[in-house]
Amino acid sequence: MVYIDGAVPRVLESLSRVVVSTAESRQAQTCAEAVRAFTTIVARLRTSQDRACFDEALDTVLPAVIQHAELPTLRAALAELRAAMDEHGRHSTRVTQTQDLLTLATQRLLPKPSDEPEAAHPR
């Protein structure tokens, strides 16, 4: 017998809200910790409803992750999530795409080297 109490959907919804709010407040470190929490949930998805809730939560979370700078902790958290999803038979393609988009967004936001090095140190 399985005890159904709605815990998984509530936890996923709460974590999703945390990740989205980190994007709004630019808290990449907190975002990385919340993504790590998703990693620990992957192994606990027992029912098709749990898995559907997880997928829906990821669809909410991953676009918010791209709003951050690509910190090593965030990069590592996404790699851990991807590995956990692969290990438990979940499709991790969208996590890989998020990693790629995060790298691309960070590259586009970084200042480009100038042809005039003195421009970096105005007088």
C-alpha positions as CSV (number, residue, x, y, z in Angstrom):
1,M,0.0,0.0,0.0
2,V,1.3,3.5,-0.9
3,Y,0.4,6.4,1.4
4,I,-0.5,9.3,-0.9
5,D,-0.2,12.6,0.9
6,G,0.8,14.9,-1.9
7,A,4.3,15.5,-0.4
8,V,6.2,15.3,-3.7
9,P,4.1,17.9,-5.6
10,R,4.3,20.3,-2.6
11,V,8.1,19.9,-2.2
12,L,8.6,20.3,-5.9
13,E,6.4,23.4,-6.0
14,S,8.3,24.9,-3.1
15,L,11.7,24.2,-4.6
16,S,10.5,25.7,-7.9
17,R,9.5,28.9,-6.2
18,V,12.9,29.1,-4.6
19,V,14.7,28.7,-7.9
20,V,12.5,31.3,-9.6
21,S,13.0,33.8,-6.8
22,T,16.8,33.3,-7.0
23,A,16.6,34.4,-10.6
24,E,14.7,37.5,-9.6
25,S,17.1,38.4,-6.8
26,R,20.3,37.2,-8.6
27,Q,21.3,34.6,-5.9
28,A,23.2,32.0,-8.0
29,Q,24.6,30.2,-4.9
30,T,21.1,29.6,-3.5
31,C,19.9,28.5,-6.9
32,A,22.7,25.9,-7.0
33,E,21.6,24.5,-3.6
34,A,18.0,24.3,-4.8
35,V,19.1,22.5,-8.0
36,R,21.0,20.1,-5.7
37,A,17.8,19.4,-3.8
38,F,16.1,18.4,-7.1
39,T,19.0,15.9,-7.5
40,T,18.1,14.2,-4.3
41,I,14.5,13.9,-5.3
42,V,15.1,12.0,-8.5
43,A,15.8,8.7,-6.7
44,R,12.6,9.1,-4.7
45,L,10.2,9.4,-7.6
46,R,8.0,6.3,-7.2
47,T,4.8,6.9,-9.1
48,S,4.1,8.2,-12.6
49,Q,2.4,11.2,-10.9
50,D,5.6,12.0,-9.0
51,R,7.6,11.8,-12.2
52,A,5.1,14.0,-14.0
53,C,5.3,16.6,-11.2
54,F,9.1,16.5,-11.3
55,D,9.1,17.1,-15.1
56,E,6.7,20.0,-14.7
57,A,8.8,21.5,-12.0
58,L,11.9,21.2,-14.2
59,D,10.1,23.0,-17.0
60,T,9.5,25.8,-14.5
61,V,13.0,25.8,-13.0
62,L,15.4,25.5,-15.9
63,P,14.6,28.7,-17.6
64,A,15.2,30.5,-14.3
65,V,18.6,28.9,-14.0
66,I,19.7,30.5,-17.2
67,Q,19.2,33.9,-15.7
68,H,22.3,33.4,-13.5
69,A,26.0,33.7,-14.1
70,E,27.7,30.4,-14.6
71,L,29.2,30.0,-11.2
72,P,31.2,26.7,-10.6
73,T,28.7,25.7,-7.9
74,L,25.8,26.1,-10.3
75,R,27.6,24.3,-13.1
76,A,28.4,21.4,-10.7
77,A,24.8,21.3,-9.4
78,L,23.4,21.0,-13.0
79,A,26.0,18.3,-13.8
80,E,24.9,16.4,-10.6
81,L,21.3,16.7,-11.6
82,R,22.0,15.4,-15.1
83,A,23.9,12.5,-13.8
84,A,21.2,11.6,-11.3
85,M,18.5,11.8,-14.0
86,D,20.6,9.5,-16.3
87,E,21.2,7.1,-13.4
88,H,17.5,6.8,-12.7
89,G,16.3,6.5,-16.3
90,R,15.0,10.1,-16.6
91,H,15.6,12.1,-19.8
92,S,18.3,14.7,-19.0
93,T,18.4,16.4,-22.4
94,R,16.8,19.6,-21.2
95,V,19.3,19.8,-18.3
96,T,22.1,19.5,-20.9
97,Q,20.5,22.2,-23.0
98,T,20.2,24.4,-19.9
99,Q,23.9,23.9,-19.2
100,D,24.8,24.9,-22.8
101,L,22.5,27.9,-22.7
102,L,23.9,29.0,-19.4
103,T,27.5,28.9,-20.8
104,L,26.4,30.7,-23.9
105,A,24.6,33.4,-21.9
106,T,27.6,33.9,-19.7
107,Q,29.9,34.2,-22.7
108,R,27.7,36.8,-24.2
109,L,27.5,38.9,-21.1
110,L,31.3,38.9,-20.4
111,P,33.1,42.0,-21.6
112,K,35.0,41.5,-24.8
113,P,38.7,42.3,-25.0
114,S,39.2,45.8,-26.3
115,D,41.5,46.8,-29.2
116,E,42.4,49.7,-26.9
117,P,43.7,48.2,-23.6
118,E,43.8,51.7,-22.1
119,A,40.0,51.8,-22.3
120,A,39.9,49.4,-19.4
121,H,41.7,52.0,-17.2
122,P,40.4,55.5,-18.0
123,R,42.2,58.5,-16.5
